[in-house]
Amino acid sequence: MEIGFSLGSNLHNRKRLLEQAKHLIVSAPRTKFVDQSPIYETTPVDVKPQYQDMAYLNSVVILESDLPLESWLTYIGKIETHLGRERSEDRNAPRPIDIDIIYAGDQIVDSGGLIVPHPRWAERRFVVQPLCDVRPNMVLPESSQSVAETLAMLPPDDGLSVLDEKW
């Protein structure tokens, strides 16, 4: 099954943290790397005023895997902890790494803290733009539009720019 992950970081050496997260995800058993988007630098969304200047780096990584999604949820939580993420009540606080499952084939899941497709993927240019780079014609479950059509419907974002095409 193809799985799309969104990676983000706005603390410390952001690019290095994305590289480490990608390496750890790709190293999972029964997993094969398929594709990745460029890295984008993006303005933080829905953060407290004191975090507004802490730009994120965001990317999407696509894998093939036959691991169960519940295993992925546990695995990416371990990666986030390993790379220094500390959970807090402020769900949009700065973080060294954030990994979300955007989609998993044509699966629709809502159980045990796992929601796939990600419930806010289509609202966030920092997810939709990199996903469009690698899967523009994909129509995610519960969506009636392709990723490219979804991107075209989003308002422009001057705070989003390509940082690195090949990483």
C-alpha positions as CSV (number, residue, x, y, z in Angstrom):
1,M,0.0,0.0,0.0
2,E,1.2,3.5,-0.8
3,I,1.5,5.8,2.2
4,G,2.1,9.6,2.1
5,F,3.8,11.2,5.1
6,S,4.0,15.0,5.8
7,L,7.2,16.0,7.6
8,G,7.7,19.4,9.3
9,S,10.3,21.0,11.5
10,N,10.7,24.5,13.0
11,L,13.3,24.0,15.6
12,H,17.1,23.4,15.6
13,N,18.7,22.2,12.3
14,R,15.4,21.8,10.5
15,K,16.7,20.3,7.2
16,R,18.9,17.8,9.1
17,L,15.9,16.8,11.2
18,L,13.7,16.2,8.0
19,E,16.6,14.1,6.5
20,Q,16.9,12.1,9.7
21,A,13.1,11.5,9.9
22,K,13.0,10.5,6.2
23,H,15.9,8.0,6.7
24,L,14.2,6.5,9.8
25,I,10.8,6.2,8.0
26,V,12.4,4.6,4.9
27,S,14.3,2.2,7.2
28,A,11.2,0.6,8.5
29,P,10.8,-3.1,7.7
30,R,8.8,-4.1,4.7
31,T,9.0,-0.6,3.4
32,K,10.2,0.9,0.1
33,F,10.9,4.5,-0.8
34,V,8.8,5.8,-3.7
35,D,9.1,9.6,-4.0
36,Q,9.6,12.8,-2.2
37,S,8.7,16.5,-2.7
38,P,11.1,19.4,-2.5
39,I,11.5,21.0,0.9
40,Y,9.5,24.1,1.4
41,E,10.0,26.9,3.9
42,T,6.6,27.9,5.2
43,T,5.0,30.4,7.6
44,P,3.6,28.8,10.7
45,V,-0.1,28.3,10.8
46,D,-2.4,28.6,13.9
47,V,0.5,29.4,16.2
48,K,0.8,31.8,19.2
49,P,2.1,35.3,18.3
50,Q,5.5,34.5,19.9
51,Y,6.0,31.7,17.4
52,Q,5.0,33.5,14.2
53,D,8.6,34.1,13.1
54,M,9.7,30.5,13.5
55,A,9.4,29.3,9.9
56,Y,8.8,25.6,9.2
57,L,10.4,23.3,6.7
58,N,7.9,20.9,5.2
59,S,8.0,18.1,2.8
60,V,6.1,15.0,1.7
61,V,7.6,11.5,1.5
62,I,5.8,8.6,-0.3
63,L,6.5,4.9,0.6
64,E,5.2,1.5,-0.3
65,S,4.6,-0.6,2.9
66,D,2.6,-3.5,4.0
67,L,2.9,-2.6,7.7
68,P,-0.4,-2.0,9.4
69,L,-1.3,1.7,9.9
70,E,-1.4,1.2,13.7
71,S,2.2,0.1,13.6
72,W,3.1,3.2,11.6
73,L,1.4,5.4,14.2
74,T,3.5,3.9,16.9
75,Y,6.7,4.0,14.8
76,I,6.4,7.7,13.8
77,G,5.7,8.5,17.5
78,K,9.0,6.8,18.4
79,I,10.8,8.7,15.6
80,E,9.4,12.0,16.8
81,T,10.5,11.3,20.4
82,H,13.9,10.1,19.3
83,L,14.4,13.3,17.3
84,G,13.5,15.5,20.4
85,R,9.8,16.2,20.1
86,E,8.2,16.8,23.5
87,R,4.4,16.8,23.5
88,S,2.6,19.7,25.2
89,E,-0.9,21.0,25.6
90,D,-0.2,23.6,22.8
91,R,-0.6,21.3,19.8
92,N,0.9,24.0,17.5
93,A,4.0,24.7,19.6
94,P,7.4,24.8,17.9
95,R,8.8,21.3,17.4
96,P,12.0,19.7,16.1
97,I,9.9,17.2,14.0
98,D,6.2,16.5,13.2
99,I,5.3,13.5,11.1
100,D,1.7,12.9,9.9
101,I,0.2,10.2,7.8
102,I,-1.7,12.1,5.0
103,Y,-3.1,9.1,3.2
104,A,-2.7,5.3,3.1
105,G,-3.9,3.9,-0.2
106,D,-7.7,4.1,-0.3
107,Q,-8.1,3.5,3.4
108,I,-10.4,5.5,5.6
109,V,-9.5,5.1,9.3
110,D,-10.8,6.9,12.5
111,S,-9.7,4.9,15.5
112,G,-7.3,5.0,18.4
113,G,-5.9,8.5,17.6
114,L,-5.4,7.6,14.0
115,I,-7.4,9.5,11.3
116,V,-6.6,8.8,7.7
117,P,-6.7,10.7,5.4
118,H,-5.4,13.4,7.7
119,P,-8.5,15.6,8.6
120,R,-6.9,18.9,7.7
121,W,-4.7,18.0,4.8
122,A,-6.8,19.9,2.2
123,E,-6.8,23.1,4.2
124,R,-3.0,23.4,4.5
125,R,-0.9,24.7,1.6
126,F,2.2,23.4,3.4
127,V,0.8,19.9,2.9
128,V,-1.1,20.3,-0.3
129,Q,1.7,22.0,-2.3
130,P,4.4,19.3,-1.6
131,L,1.8,16.5,-2.1
132,C,0.9,18.1,-5.4
133,D,4.5,18.0,-6.5
134,V,4.5,14.2,-6.2
135,R,0.8,13.2,-6.6
136,P,-1.0,16.0,-8.5
137,N,-3.7,13.7,-10.0
138,M,-4.4,11.7,-6.9
139,V,-7.9,11.9,-5.4
140,L,-7.7,11.1,-1.7
141,P,-10.5,9.1,-0.1
142,E,-13.4,11.3,0.9
143,S,-12.3,14.0,-1.5
144,S,-14.0,14.8,-4.9
145,Q,-11.0,16.7,-6.2
146,S,-7.5,15.8,-7.2
147,V,-4.6,17.2,-5.2
148,A,-3.9,19.7,-7.9
149,E,-7.5,20.9,-8.0
150,T,-7.4,21.2,-4.2
151,L,-4.3,23.3,-4.4
152,A,-5.9,25.6,-7.0
153,M,-8.7,26.3,-4.5
154,L,-6.5,27.4,-1.7
155,P,-5.6,31.1,-1.2
156,P,-2.1,32.1,-2.2
157,D,0.6,32.0,0.5
158,D,3.5,34.4,0.1
159,G,5.2,32.6,3.0
160,L,5.8,29.4,1.1
161,S,8.9,29.0,-0.9
162,V,11.1,26.1,-2.2
163,L,14.2,25.7,0.0
164,D,15.7,22.5,-1.6
165,E,14.5,20.7,-4.7
166,K,16.7,17.5,-4.1
167,W,17.4,16.4,-0.6
